[in-house]
Amino acid sequence: MTFTSDEPNENAGTEVPPLLILPSDVLRESGESGASLGALGRPFNHRTPFFVGMNAAFGVAVAYVIVKGIANITAVIVLIGLALFLAVGLNPIIEFLIARGLPRAAAVGAVAFGFLLIIAGLAVSAVAPVAHEIHVLVKNYPRYEANLAAGKGWAGKLAVKLHLTGYFKSNAKLKLPVGGIFGAGKVLLSLSVATISVVALTIYFLVALPGVTRLWLSLIPRSRRERVGLLTDEVFSRVGGFMLGNLVTSLISGIGTYVWLISFGVRDALVLALAVALFDLIPLVGSTIAGILVSLVALTKGISVAIATSLFYIVYRYLEDYFLTPRVMGRTVKVSAGLTIVATLIGAALLGLIGALVAIPAAATLQLILEEVAIPRQDQR
């Protein structure tokens, strides 16, 4: 192939070196059509074992990364979910204050300030008795340990029966491992950070809850938006009813504890009653933990009073779990008694205390969806 030009050239008519021959010229001369960089080849067969294996391996890798990422932030997701649950539960109080003329931000501030005052009152009322009891325990601990080692008193006799006197004799002094102290401090610090995070997120969600609801409804198709909005309002109402019912049962437990301890002359009855009411907010195990603590304090009045207090909490726990809580939740959350117990057990098995706390509202939401969506669709078929 040669290059020609209209201008005179002394090298005209000579062949151009092969290095100057372009592939596009070859394509034009051969009459082939296609891109300037060559014709398209045949497409790869995506059904070959190579492509199938690569796609499967890539899918597994992506799924692993997603699952691993979710597992790493599970604790954060749980805290966010708990804060959102508390915000939805407290929203009826905010709506009540808004209906009385307060702006939403002021209503949230009033509720937060009220809870802060309650917590501060509990802390102030508990500091002096707890400090006194710790001082008495530290002061009298050598005598208690000597009695245990010698088998004196009811505790010493119990230690003899359990063959623990040798242990107390060989461990004459109380030794606290440094690792245990640092471990307890680490747990306490983590709990404090989690509590502060939940409180901050709850306040944020309380302020932004209308915007969050609008965002949620904007993701729903317009034809179904109104019905989903009504279902969402009903879910919020049931979660708020759960919070109200939980407060009612906690108040009853606190009043019952106060009357019982006053009857037997146990000291610091008011502080113990407040602690029981606070612990009773934790479903399933809260009243049990509180009952153990109060029974230990009742030992100051004798073992018979402590045993009677333990029996009191066993009976109260039975009445609360199988009589009081199902009926209160049935009225406020509209969940049957059997479903209340089953939901609490399943929630505790899945997520521990947080799962037990949110189990009843979750069961109420599931029941609402079944009654309003799933069952009517089945009836239409």
C-alpha positions in Angstrom: 0.0 0.0 0.0 1.3 3.5 -0.9 0.6 7.0 0.1 0.1 9.6 -2.7 0.0 13.4 -2.5 -0.8 16.2 -5.0 2.4 18.0 -4.0 5.6 17.0 -5.7 7.6 14.6 -3.6 10.9 13.1 -4.5 9.9 9.9 -2.8 6.6 9.7 -4.6 5.9 6.2 -6.0 8.1 4.5 -3.4 6.5 2.1 -0.9 5.9 3.2 2.7 7.6 1.1 5.3 5.3 -1.5 6.8 5.4 0.3 10.2 3.2 3.1 8.8 0.4 0.8 7.7 -2.6 1.3 10.0 -5.2 -1.4 11.0 -8.0 0.9 10.1 -6.6 1.1 6.5 -6.5 -2.7 6.4 -10.1 -2.8 7.5 -11.2 -0.3 4.9 -9.3 -2.0 2.1 -10.7 -5.4 3.1 -14.3 -3.9 3.2 -14.9 -5.0 6.8 -17.1 -2.8 9.0 -16.7 -2.2 12.7 -15.0 0.0 15.3 -11.8 1.8 14.6 -10.0 -0.6 17.0 -11.2 -3.7 15.4 -14.4 -5.7 15.0 -16.4 -7.0 18.0 -15.7 -10.5 18.9 -18.2 -13.2 19.9 -19.8 -12.6 23.3 -18.6 -14.7 26.2 -20.8 -17.6 27.2 -22.1 -16.7 30.7 -23.3 -20.2 31.2 -19.8 -21.8 31.2 -18.7 -23.3 34.5 -16.1 -20.6 34.9 -18.6 -17.7 34.8 -21.1 -19.6 37.0 -18.4 -20.4 39.6 -17.1 -16.8 39.6 -20.6 -15.3 40.0 -21.4 -17.7 42.9 -18.1 -17.0 44.6 -18.6 -13.2 44.2 -22.1 -13.5 45.6 -20.9 -15.5 48.6 -18.1 -12.9 49.3 -20.6 -10.0 49.1 -23.0 -11.8 51.4 -20.2 -12.6 53.9 -19.1 -8.9 53.9 -22.6 -7.7 54.5 -23.3 -10.2 57.3 -20.0 -9.6 58.9 -20.6 -5.8 58.8 -24.0 -6.2 60.4 -22.6 -8.5 63.1 -20.0 -5.9 63.9 -22.5 -3.2 64.5 -25.2 -5.3 66.2 -24.7 -3.5 69.5 -25.1 -0.1 67.9 -28.3 -1.3 66.0 -29.7 -2.6 69.3 -29.0 0.7 71.1 -30.6 2.7 68.2 -33.6 0.4 68.2 -34.0 0.7 72.0 -33.8 4.5 71.8 -36.5 4.5 69.0 -38.7 2.2 71.1 -38.4 4.5 74.1 -39.1 7.6 72.0 -42.3 5.9 70.6 -43.3 4.9 74.1 -42.9 8.4 75.5 -44.5 10.1 72.5 -48.1 10.0 74.0 -46.8 12.2 76.9 -45.2 14.6 74.3 -48.5 14.7 72.3 -50.4 15.4 75.5 -48.2 18.4 76.3 -48.3 19.6 72.7 -52.1 19.6 72.9 -51.8 21.9 75.9 -50.0 24.5 73.8 -46.3 23.6 74.3 -44.0 23.4 71.2 -42.6 20.0 70.6 -39.0 21.0 71.6 -40.3 22.5 74.9 -42.4 19.4 75.6 -39.4 17.1 75.0 -37.3 19.3 77.3 -40.0 19.2 80.0 -40.2 15.4 79.9 -36.4 15.0 79.9 -36.1 17.4 82.8 -38.8 15.6 84.7 -37.0 12.2 84.3 -33.8 13.8 85.3 -35.3 15.1 88.5 -36.7 11.6 89.2 -33.3 10.0 88.7 -31.6 12.7 90.8 -34.2 12.2 93.6 -33.6 8.4 93.6 -29.8 9.0 93.7 -29.9 11.5 96.5 -32.3 9.3 98.6 -30.2 6.3 98.1 -26.7 7.7 98.6 -26.9 8.0 102.4 -28.4 4.6 103.2 -26.1 2.8 100.7 -23.0 4.5 102.1 -24.1 3.6 105.6 -24.6 0.0 104.7 -21.3 -0.2 103.0 -19.5 1.3 105.9 -21.2 -1.1 108.3 -20.3 -4.1 106.1 -16.7 -3.1 105.8 -16.4 -2.4 109.5 -18.1 -5.7 110.6 -16.7 -7.9 107.9 -13.8 -9.3 110.0 -16.3 -10.3 112.7 -18.7 -11.9 110.1 -15.8 -13.8 108.6 -14.6 -15.0 112.0 -18.1 -16.2 112.9 -18.3 -18.1 109.6 -15.0 -19.7 110.1 -15.9 -20.7 113.7 -19.4 -21.9 112.7 -21.2 -19.4 115.0 -24.6 -17.9 114.2 -27.1 -19.1 111.6 -24.7 -18.2 108.8 -21.8 -20.1 110.5 -24.0 -23.2 111.0 -25.0 -23.1 107.4 -21.3 -22.8 106.4 -20.6 -25.9 108.6 -23.3 -27.9 106.8 -22.0 -26.8 103.4 -18.4 -27.6 104.5 -17.2 -24.1 103.8 -15.5 -23.4 107.2 -12.1 -24.7 105.8 -12.3 -22.2 103.0 -12.9 -19.2 105.3 -10.1 -20.3 107.6 -7.6 -20.5 104.8 -8.8 -17.2 103.4 -8.7 -15.1 106.5 -8.3 -11.9 104.7 -10.5 -10.5 102.0 -8.6 -10.4 98.7 -9.8 -8.6 95.7 -8.1 -9.5 92.4 -6.8 -6.5 90.4 -8.0 -8.0 87.2 -11.5 -8.3 88.6 -11.5 -4.7 89.7 -10.4 -3.5 86.2 -12.9 -5.8 84.6 -15.8 -4.4 86.7 -14.6 -0.9 85.9 -14.6 -1.7 82.2 -18.2 -3.1 82.4 -19.3 -0.1 84.4 -17.8 2.3 81.9 -19.4 0.5 78.9 -22.7 0.5 80.6 -22.4 4.2 81.3 -21.5 5.0 77.7 -24.4 2.9 76.4 -26.9 4.6 78.8 -25.8 8.1 77.8 -26.0 7.1 74.1 -29.5 5.7 74.6 -30.7 8.9 76.5 -29.2 11.2 73.8 -30.7 9.2 70.9 -34.1 9.0 72.7 -34.2 12.8 73.1 -33.3 13.2 69.4 -35.9 10.7 68.3 -38.5 12.5 70.4 -37.8 15.8 68.7 -37.5 14.3 65.2 -40.3 11.6 65.4 -42.7 13.5 63.1 -40.0 13.8 60.5 -39.0 10.2 60.9 -42.7 9.2 60.4 -43.0 11.3 57.3 -39.8 9.8 55.9 -41.2 6.3 56.6 -44.5 7.1 54.9 -42.8 8.7 51.9 -41.3 5.3 51.1 -44.8 3.7 50.9 -46.7 3.9 47.5 -49.2 6.7 47.5 -52.2 4.3 47.1 -51.3 2.6 50.4 -49.9 5.5 52.3 -53.0 6.5 54.2 -53.7 2.9 55.5 -50.0 2.4 56.5 -50.2 5.8 58.3 -53.2 4.6 60.3 -51.4 1.3 61.1 -48.3 3.2 62.2 -50.4 5.4 64.5 -52.0 2.3 66.0 -48.5 0.8 66.6 -47.4 3.9 68.3 -50.5 3.8 70.5 -49.8 0.3 71.6 -46.2 0.9 72.4 -47.2 3.9 74.5 -49.8 1.7 76.2 -47.1 -0.8 77.0 -45.0 1.9 78.6 -48.0 3.1 80.6 -48.9 -0.5 81.7 -45.3 -1.2 82.7 -45.2 1.9 84.8 -48.5 0.8 86.5 -47.1 -2.7 87.4 -43.9 -1.1 88.7 -45.8 1.4 90.9 -47.9 -1.5 92.3 -44.7 -3.5 93.1 -43.1 -0.5 94.8 -46.2 0.3 96.9 -46.5 -3.4 97.9 -42.8 -3.5 98.9 -43.1 -0.4 101.0 -46.1 -1.6 102.9 -44.4 -5.0 103.5 -41.1 -3.6 104.8 -42.9 -1.0 107.0 -44.9 -3.8 108.5 -41.7 -5.6 109.6 -39.8 -2.5 110.5 -37.1 -3.0 107.9 -34.9 0.2 107.6 -34.7 2.3 104.5 -38.1 1.0 103.3 -38.7 3.9 100.9 -35.3 3.5 99.2 -35.9 -0.2 98.8 -39.4 0.3 97.4 -38.1 2.8 94.8 -35.4 0.3 93.9 -38.0 -2.5 93.5 -40.2 -0.2 91.3 -37.2 0.6 89.1 -36.1 -3.0 88.7 -39.6 -4.1 88.0 -39.5 -2.0 84.7 -37.3 -4.9 83.5 -39.7 -7.7 82.4 -39.2 -11.3 83.4 -36.3 -10.9 85.8 -36.6 -7.4 87.3 -38.8 -8.2 90.2 -36.7 -11.4 91.0 -33.5 -9.4 91.2 -35.2 -6.8 93.4 -36.7 -9.5 95.6 -33.3 -11.1 96.3 -31.8 -7.7 97.2 -34.6 -6.8 99.5 -34.6 -10.3 101.1 -30.8 -9.9 101.9 -31.5 -6.5 103.5 -34.3 -8.1 105.5 -31.7 -10.3 107.2 -31.0 -7.4 109.5 -34.3 -8.2 111.1 -33.6 -11.9 111.4 -33.7 -15.0 109.2 -37.4 -15.5 109.7 -38.2 -12.0 108.3 -35.8 -12.7 105.3 -37.5 -16.0 104.6 -41.0 -14.4 104.8 -39.8 -11.6 102.5 -38.5 -14.2 100.0 -41.9 -16.0 100.1 -43.6 -12.6 99.6 -41.7 -12.0 96.4 -42.2 -15.5 95.1 -46.0 -15.1 95.5 -45.9 -11.6 94.1 -43.9 -12.7 91.1 -46.4 -15.4 90.4 -49.3 -13.0 90.6 -47.5 -10.4 88.5 -46.5 -12.8 85.7 -49.8 -14.7 85.5 -52.4 -12.3 86.7 -51.4 -8.6 86.9 -49.2 -8.2 83.8 -51.3 -10.1 81.3 -54.5 -8.2 82.3 -52.8 -4.7 82.3 -51.1 -5.4 79.0 -54.4 -6.8 77.6 -56.1 -3.5 78.3 -53.2 -1.2 77.3 -51.5 -3.1 74.5 -54.4 -5.3 73.5 -52.4 -8.5 73.7 -53.7 -11.7 75.1 -52.3 -13.1 78.4 -50.8 -16.2 76.8 -49.2 -14.2 74.0 -47.7 -11.8 76.6 -45.9 -14.6 78.4 -44.7 -16.4 75.3 -43.5 -13.1 73.7 -41.5 -12.2 76.8 -39.8 -15.6 77.0 -38.9 -15.5 73.3 -37.6 -11.9 73.5 -35.5 -12.7 76.5 -34.0 -15.8 74.8 -33.1 -13.7 71.7 -31.9 -10.4 73.0 -31.8 -10.8 76.8 -33.2 -7.9 78.9 -33.7 -5.7 75.9 -35.5 -8.4 74.1 -37.8 -9.0 77.0 -38.5 -5.2 77.2 -39.5 -4.9 73.5 -41.1 -8.3 73.2 -44.7 -7.3 74.1 -44.9 -4.3 71.8 -43.3 -6.4 69.0 -46.0 -9.1 69.6 -48.7 -6.4 69.6 -47.4 -5.1 66.3 -47.3 -8.5 64.8 -50.8 -9.2 66.0 -52.0 -5.9 64.5 -50.5 -6.8 61.1 -52.1 -10.2 61.1 -55.5 -8.9 62.1 -55.5 -6.0 59.6 -53.5 -7.2 56.7 -52.8 -11.0 56.6 -56.2 -12.4 57.7 -58.4 -10.1 55.6 -56.3 -11.0 52.5 -56.8 -14.7 53.3 -60.6 -14.1 53.7 -60.7 -12.6 50.2 -59.3 -15.7 48.5 
